[in-house]
Amino acid sequence: MGAALVFGTRMAGSVTSLTQGIRPYLVLTALCMALFLPGLASLPPTDRDESRFMQATKQMLETGNVAVIQFQEEPRTKKPIGIHWLQYPSIKYTAQGDTSALWAYRLPSALAAWLSILCIFALGRRMFDARIGLIAAGLTACTLITAVEAHLAKTDAVLLLTVVVAHIALYQFYSAPPNHIPRLRVALLFWAAVGAGLLIKGPITILVASATAIALSIADRSVTWLRGLQPEVGVPIALAFVLPWLLASVANGQDNIVLASLAEDFLPKLFGGAEGHGAPPGTHLIVAPITLWPASLLLIPGAILAWSNRQDPAIRFALAWAAATWLMFELVPTKLPHYILPATPGVALAAAAALSISDTSRARWNNVLWTGITLVIGGGLYWATLSYDGNQISSGVLMLVLITAIGALWLQRTDLVLIVPATAVLSFGLIVGWVLPNMRDLALSPKLATSIQTHMTPDSPGIALSRYHEPSVVFLVGTNAWLTTPRNVAAHVAADPLALGVVATTQLENVGEMIAATQGVMEVVDTVDGYNYSKGRRESMSIIRSRPQGVIE
């Protein structure tokens, strides 16, 4: 008990002074800025999902049609339109229509992640107190999956916001006194969050909230606390969020948009390992020390300790949120690391509450695990800089930061609750702001795009590419980039001396023969080498053009 009091006192001393007035909101805002802003503009477009989302939004700006999601000529029916409707005004108004401004596509994700952290604090303060709320919000912000999703122009950071808001409303129903039903506005908040979630990522928000409600109802052997949700009013409100998109889709000839989304995206992930991302149950748990790093230093032992305090209704709510959501995604065959992001606030709330009343002095095993994971992350990134033409100085600085954090942990030079944000701010800033953007060998699409733009003239009839068909190159080169076969590339450049083509260097001989058959001569204007991380292979791509035989330049 003495160790618990010491730890609780240390946490209180570190955090309590920051919980007054607007201080916690300012502190969390500063933390989010330090975590989410570095690299927002300098990180190259990533394959494949982010580049697909950005390209589809870019085409909305180019065509002025905000009702249809397309990647070039291909309809994109896998995800709802919500994220594009957030990215569109971000580019149009904050970037003045500059469709090359990467930060503008990513800004909605960063803002949603920031708002999620503030909402977690508000919920934690209501469930426990401002100190625990501040710690839980900070721990959520300081996880690798939160930081990554805040930097990518995808749906998951915005989804997190809808999940947190839905649970703010759900907790008010759960914590209401017997025979007392919260006001209608609480139910409306819940259904509005569900509706926004439908527009962002389909049914995920309602599935997560339902998992929490089912777990709590089973644990308490009661469902009466749910009687005030008023689905007869709320469901129409939730559907109203997606109705404009559905009507616009029908008007544009896509009258089966919902069925197509279910058939192409949701159901394949539910019943099989879609897109090669299948993994057995337990995978998310095994990789949690990495996906939740560096906050895993406190989240893992805290979540374990929370179970012994599950008789507390607020901790039980947080555990139900975390465990039910986590279990749901463990049972889904398709697994990607960010899938457990909606469970992270529940883990953080339960852990922060448990750590404030429990003894962590015997969690030496977790310190060893955290030290190992930290060294692996730092060592892996240093190896990557050697392998992929990176900046060794930046990785060296990162290793110094991580070793300092490990030393502070084992020498107990600072509070545990301070090690996590300090490590996160310094390491994430270095990783996404300096290390990754300088791995030039991984930037194959940016290098290709730069070379193509150097050799292309205003009269060039577009570019044709074979073999390298990553979405990022379409986003960077232009919507009219033609992803095709070597034969079609040869025909494209043979038809016009101003046309450019891109082929694998190993295909040059065959392509040259095809061009020669049309009485042309192939010229290689540049060769770009790099590593295609989506395919897991090195690529050497040659940029070519042709000229008629006998023409001397």
ABEGO torsion letter per residue (X at the ends): XAAAAAAAAAAAAAAAAAABEAAAAAAAAAAAAAAAABGAAABBBBOAAAAAAAAAAAAAAAAGBAABBBBEABBBAABBAAAAAAAAAAAAAAAGGBAABAAAAAAAAAAAAAAAAAAAAAAAAAABBAAAAAAAAAAAAABAAAAAAAABBBAAAAAAAAAAAAAAAAAAAAABBBGBBBBAAAAAAAAAAAAAAAAAAEAAAAAAAAAAAAAAAAAAGBAAAAAAAGAAAAAAAAAAAAAAAAAAAAAAGBAAAAAAAAAAAAAAAAABBBGGABBBBGAAAAAAAAAAOAAAAAAAAAAAAAAAAAABAAAAAAAAAAAAAAAAAAABABBBAAAAAAAAAAAAAAAAAAAAABBAAAAAAAAAAAAAAAAAAAAAAAAAAAAAGBBAAAAAAAAAAAAAAAAAAAAGABBAAAAAAAAAAAAAAAAAAAAAAABAAABAAAAAAAAAAAABBAABAEBBBBGBABAAAAAAAEAABBBBBAAAAAAAAAABAABBBBBBAAAAAAAAAAAAAAGBBBBBABBBBEBBAAAGBBBBBBBBBBBBBGBBX
